[in-house]
Amino acid sequence: MSAQKTNEMRAAVYEKIGEAAAVLSVRSVKRPEVGVGQVRVRLAFSGINPTDVKIRSGRTPRQITGFQIPHMDGSGTIDAVGPGVDMTRIGQRVWVQLAAHESRWGTAAQWTVVNQDRAIALPDEVSFELGATLGVPAVTAANCVLGDGPIAGKDVLVAGGAGAVGRCAVQLAHWQGARVAASVSGEVKAEITRQAGADFVVNYREANAVEQLQAWSTKVAHIVEVDLGTNLDLDLAVAAPGTSIVTYAADHKDPVIPIRRLMTAGVSLRFMLLYTLPAPILAAAIEIVKSALAANALQLPPVQIFTLADIVSAHQVQETGPTGRVLVELP
């Protein structure tokens, strides 16, 4: 094998935004080299999130310079470190987060390079598959669940409890000693949510969903919300003075904010986006995920695993809103 080829890797790339089948391809590109404060990770798995397909499709606008390798999350082993990074990190198992944020080197490739704080030590007993499902969902959930203070002994509602973020939120809230309710859209998702630790699960499509939740609690202290525009009336029906609602997604209609009702209810609203969290707050959320892993509080969700060659199919499945997570295994 030539020297040039030994410096190459297989990667999924796109050079313009569009439908997966139209813009994604798998080809050889030059393997990235580490810079100051960076580590290079030989990837085992890449995790796909809704944000990845939104960026690729153009729903979340982003400039492409040359080419883009997609995906924020992954897992693997550090095989090189740059200046300023402890050499003992070489050989360390890690989970990777935000790899493709402000970088072309996403995780849908054999290698990625990231700033050292974006490659977090993965305990030996934690599988690479689970490691690749952390990142965006788990860190988002950690901030949503615990970013407004302790929740031990409190009633917490998680909207969309079977989703990537929602399932992590249910597990983290259960681990932290909250009494947890979750809303879902069907029985399969309800069972996934119960297995994650939810004490009560309601199908939000049922006509009496509000009444079911009110029978469970009328003093929900904290709500993790995936669709504020659709669910705000339900949230207010179970809120009490001091209830905090944090919302992390904007996929559907924008809500009309009922200011008087919110004031009367004594509810606070917080909006969060992982990419704009101040560094200390992001670091605190990562520490929560690390502690949860050490406590065996985060379990592998249902997964569908694709090869890198099937990257188009993997993206198409992600766009259907799968029950569980979509992973790409790297060769």
N, C-alpha and C positions, 0 to 999 in steps of 0.2 A: 504494500500500500504506500502511495506517495506521501511525502510530508504534508502536501496540501490537503489531501484527503483525511489525514489524521487530525487536522485542525477543523474539520467540518462536522456538522451534526445534521440530523433529520429534524425538521420543524414544520409545523403548520403555519402558514403565512397568508396574509392578504395585503394587497397594495392599494385597495380602494374599498369603500364601504359598499354593502349590498347584501343580497341574499347569500346564504351559506354556500349553496351549490355554484353560485356565479363567481364568488371572490376567493374562497378558501382553496388552498392547494397544499400539498406536502412536498417539500423539496430539501435539498442540501443547502445549508448556509454556513458561513464561517462561525465556528464556535466562539462565544463571547469570552473576552479576557477580563480579569478583575481589575478594578481601579482602586483608588484610595478608599478605605473603609468598606470595601465590598467583599462579598464571598461568592464563589461559583458553586452551584448545586447541580449534581448529577441527579436528574429527576427520576423518580419511580412512577409517580402518578400526578396527573394534573386534574384539578377540580373545576367544573364549569358552573358558573353562577349566572343568574339573569343579567347582571351587569355586563358580562362578557359578550352575550349575544346582542345586547342593546348597543354597545360600542361598535361591534362589527357591522351591525345593520344600519348604523347612523342615527338610531333613536336617541343616543347620547352623543352629541357631536364631539369629534376629536380629530385633530390634524394628524395625518400619517406622513412620516418622512421616510421615503424609500419603501420599507415594508414594516408590518406589525405582526408579531407573534402574539396570539391571544392568550387570555386567562390570567387571573390574578393569583390563584391559589394552587398549591402543589405540595409535594413532599419528596424527600430524597436525602442525599448525603453530600456534605460539603467536600469538594475535592481540590479547591484552591482558595487562597485568601489574598487580599490586597494589602498594601502598606497600611499599618495602623490596626490590623486585626490580629488577634492572638493566634499564633500558628497551631495551638492545640485544638482549634476548631476544625482542622482538616480531619476528615473521617467522621465528623459528628452527624448523627441523624437529625433532620430538621423538618419542620413544617414551614411553608413559605406563604407569605401574604403580601398582597399589593404589588406583585412582581411586574405587572404590565401598567401600573400607574406611573405616568410620566416616564415610561421606558418602553422600548420596542421588545424587550426580552421577557415576554410572558412565559408561562409554564407549559405551553403546548409544544414542547421541544425536549430534546435529550438533555440539554443544559439550560440554566438561566443564571444571570448575575443579578444580585440585589444588594442594597445596603445591608450591612450586617445585622441591623435590628429588625429586618424583615425576614430573617431566617431564624426561627426560634427552636431551641432544642426540643426534640421529640423523645420522650422516655422510651427506653428499650422495649417495654411491654406494650407500647401503643403501635398499632399497625400503620404502615404507610398509607393504606386506604383511608383510615380514620384521619390521619394527618392531612390528607388532601381535601378533606371536607370541612376543615376548620376555617382559617382565614376570614374572608368576608362574612360568612354567616355567624360564626362563633364570636368574633370580635364585635360585630354589630350587636349581637344579642347580649353580650356582656355589658356593653355600655347602656343598652336599652333597659336591661333588668336592674342593674346596680348603679347606674350613673346618677341616680337621684337619691341615693342613700340606702341603708340596710332595709331588707324586706322580711326578715325573720318574723314569723308569727302573723304576717299580714296576708290579706287576700289579694291575689294578683290575677289579672286576666290577660291572656295572650291570644290575640287575634291571629287566625291562620296557624294554629298550633302544629300542623303537620308539615309546614313549609320549612325551607332550609334554616332561616333565621328563627322562625317560630318554634321549631322542635328544639333548637339549641336553647332558646329562651325558657321553654318549659323545663328542660333538664336543669338549667342553672337556677331557676327560681325554686324548684323542688330541692335541689342541693342546698340552697341557702335557707331552707326552713320555712318557705312561704306555703300557704294553701293556694293551689293553682287551678284555675279554670282556663279552658281554651275553647275557641270556636273553630269549627271545621265545616267542610261542605259535604261530607258523606261518611259512611260507616267505616270504609277502609282507612280513611284518614283519621277517623276517631280512634281506631285501634292503635295506629301508629302513635298517636298523641298520648293515649293511656300508657302505652309501653314506655314513653319518655318520662312519665311521672305525673301526668295531670290527674288531679283529684276529681275533676268534673269536666265533662266535654259536652258541648251543645252544637247541634247542627244549625248554623245561622240562617239556613234557608227555611227552617220550619217557622210556621206562623207565630208560634208562641215562644220563640227563642228568648225574647226579652223576659217573659214571665219565668221561664226556666232558670235564667241567670239570677233574676231577683229572688227566686226561691232559694238559690244557693247562697247569695250574698247581696246585700244592698249597701255594703261599705267596702267596696273594692278600693284598695289604697293605691294601686299602680296598674296601669294598662299599657301593654306593648302592642302598638297598632300598626297593621300593615296596609290598611285601606281606610283612612280617616274620613274620606268623603262618603263612603257607604255606611260606616259603622258608628259615626259620631252620636247618633240618636241612641243606639244601644249602649254605647259607653256612658253617656250621661244618665241613662236609666239606672245604672248600677253604681254610679259615682257617689261619693260623699265629700263633704268639705275637706279639702286637703288632698284629694285624689290627683295624681300626676298621670298624664297621658304623654307617651313619647312615641312619635311616628317616624318610620325610617324608609318608607316607600311612597312613590307617587305615580303609580301605574294607571290609576283610574281618574275619575272626575275630581276636580278640586272642590273642597267643601265650601259651603256658605257658613262662615263662622258665626254662630249664634251668641254674640257677645253677652247679652243680658243673661241668657241661660247659663253660660259659663261662669259669669260673675256670681249669679245666685247659687250655683252649685259649688262655688269655691274651688274650681278645677284649674290646674295649670297645664298648659300645652308646651311640649318641647319637640323641636324638629331636629333630627340628626342625620348627617351624611358622613359615612366612614372616611371619605377622602378629605374632608375638611376639619376633622377633629383636631384640636390643638395637640401638639406632641405629648404633653404630659397626660392628657386624658386618654389618648390612644394607647400610650404605654400602660396606663392603669387597666384598661380593658384587656390588653394582652396578658397582664399579670393574672387577671381573673381566670382567663382561659387556661393558663399554665397551672394554676392551683386546681382548677376543676379536673384537668387531665390527671394530675397527681392523685386526686381523690377518686379517680375512676368515675367521675360524674358525667362524662360525655361519652356516649356510646355510638358505634358505627350505625348510621341510618341505612335504610334500604338503598342499594346502589345498582346502577347499570354501568358496566365497564365496556369501553370501546377501545380499539386499537387506534394508534395515531393515523393509520391509513384510512380509518373510518371517521375522520374528524367532521366531515360534512354531516353524516348521520347523527353524530353526537350533538352537534349544534341544533339540528332539526328536532331531535328529541327534547332538548332543553327548552326549545321554543314552544313545545306543546304544554309546558307546565307539568312535568312528570311528578309522580308520587315517589319521592326519594331523590337521590343525587345522581348526577351523571359524572363519571370519571373517565379519563383517558389514560391508559397504561402506556408507558414509554418504553420503546425497544432498547 
